[in-house]
Amino acid sequence: MSLTHLASIAALLAGFSLTALAGGRASTLEDGDAAYANKDYATALRLLRSVADHGNAEADLRLSGMYLSGTGVPADAAQSRFWKEKAAENGDAATQLDVADMYLFGVEGAAKDVARGMIWLRKAVNRGFPAAELQLAAQYRLGEGVPKDLEQALFWERKAAEGGNIVAQMVMGERFAAGFGVAKDLGQAIAWYKKAAVPPSFYRYRAVTRIAGLEKERARWGR
């Protein structure tokens, strides 16, 4: 029997194991979600594991959540972290930032490990994720995991703000309003707050209030 033939049989058997779980068709994330919604946690766990084994990051995250909350399985922080890291390896930058935060701040049962957190943070930053860029700015500002560098902090805050991160836009507005690390410029401050005020968010009222106050200040001083 040729190696090619053996490989074909192995692939067929691997596909069959997944299909058999869902009554003759490949199980999907929706199957797992349906079982979970019906509180059939044993089936949900089995289906989600099957989907996760085929590289589905969303299934990884579902499993992480089950182990973190102890829903249908004994609560197990280590298993929760395992599945979340697997999702980060298969998934998007938001999950990578979530894993970074676990280690940077020592949450979700993880021991604080700044070096490990920085590895994951850099992965998210390298994918152009503005929230990760803002966190990197904080690391430079505090000098934690990287040498303290206020210029780099400003660089990454601005980049995150330009990428649409509302918190970063608020930070830039405050920087220009107060002249913190930049030349005081009420026009620039107002412009950043206006960006932050566009999408509905927790910060919108604060941004609108700051715009009104800065407009009065600019009118008073002619800046």
PEWO-V841767 format. One record per backbone hydrogen bond with DSSP energy under -1.0 kcal/mol. NH is the residue of the N-H (numbers start at 1). CO is the residue of the C=O. E is the energy in kcal/mol with one decimal. If there is no record, write none. Layout:
NH_CO_E, NH_CO_E
//
This chain:
6_2_-2.2, 7_3_-2.3, 8_4_-1.9, 9_5_-2.2, 10_6_-2.4, 11_7_-2.2, 12_8_-2.1, 13_9_-2.5, 14_10_-2.2, 15_11_-2.2, 16_12_-2.2, 17_13_-2.0, 18_14_-1.1, 19_15_-2.2, 20_16_-2.9, 22_19_-1.4, 23_20_-1.3, 24_19_-1.1, 32_28_-1.7, 33_29_-2.6, 34_30_-2.5, 35_31_-2.2, 36_32_-2.3, 37_33_-2.7, 38_34_-1.7, 39_36_-1.7, 40_35_-2.9, 41_39_-1.3, 44_40_-2.4, 45_41_-2.9, 46_42_-2.0, 47_43_-2.9, 48_44_-2.9, 49_45_-2.2, 50_46_-1.8, 51_47_-2.4, 52_48_-3.0, 53_49_-2.3, 54_51_-1.3, 55_52_-2.1, 56_51_-1.0, 60_56_-1.8, 61_57_-2.1, 62_58_-2.1, 63_59_-2.3, 64_60_-2.3, 65_61_-2.3, 66_62_-2.1, 67_63_-2.3, 68_64_-2.2, 69_65_-2.4, 70_66_-1.6, 71_66_-1.7, 76_67_-2.3, 80_76_-2.4, 81_77_-2.4, 82_78_-2.3, 83_79_-2.3, 84_80_-2.0, 85_81_-2.8, 86_82_-2.0, 87_83_-2.1, 88_84_-2.2, 89_85_-2.1, 90_86_-1.8, 91_87_-2.4, 96_92_-1.6, 97_93_-2.5, 98_94_-1.9, 99_95_-2.3, 100_96_-2.3, 101_97_-2.7, 102_98_-1.6, 103_99_-1.5, 104_100_-2.9, 105_101_-2.3, 107_102_-1.5, 110_107_-1.7, 113_103_-2.5, 117_113_-2.6, 118_114_-2.6, 119_115_-1.4, 120_116_-1.6, 121_117_-2.5, 122_118_-2.7, 123_119_-1.5, 124_120_-1.9, 125_121_-2.6, 126_122_-2.8, 128_125_-2.4, 129_124_-1.5, 133_129_-1.9, 134_130_-2.3, 135_131_-1.7, 136_132_-2.4, 137_133_-2.0, 138_134_-1.8, 139_135_-2.0, 140_136_-2.2, 141_137_-2.3, 142_138_-2.3, 143_139_-1.7, 144_139_-1.8, 149_140_-1.9, 153_149_-2.0, 154_150_-2.2, 155_151_-2.4, 156_152_-2.5, 157_153_-2.2, 158_154_-2.7, 159_155_-2.2, 160_156_-2.4, 161_157_-2.4, 162_158_-2.9, 163_159_-1.5, 164_161_-1.6, 165_160_-2.3, 169_165_-2.1, 170_166_-2.4, 171_167_-2.3, 172_168_-2.6, 173_169_-2.2, 174_170_-2.3, 175_171_-2.4, 176_172_-2.3, 177_173_-2.0, 178_174_-2.2, 179_175_-1.9, 180_175_-2.0, 185_176_-2.0, 189_185_-2.4, 190_186_-2.7, 191_187_-2.1, 192_188_-2.3, 193_189_-2.3, 194_190_-2.4, 195_191_-1.6, 196_192_-2.0, 197_193_-1.6, 204_201_-1.2, 207_203_-2.5, 208_204_-2.7, 209_205_-2.5, 210_206_-2.3, 211_207_-2.4, 212_208_-2.1, 213_209_-2.0, 214_210_-2.7, 215_211_-2.5, 216_212_-1.7, 217_213_-2.0, 218_214_-2.8, 219_215_-2.2, 220_216_-2.1, 221_217_-2.3, 222_218_-1.8, 223_218_-1.1
//
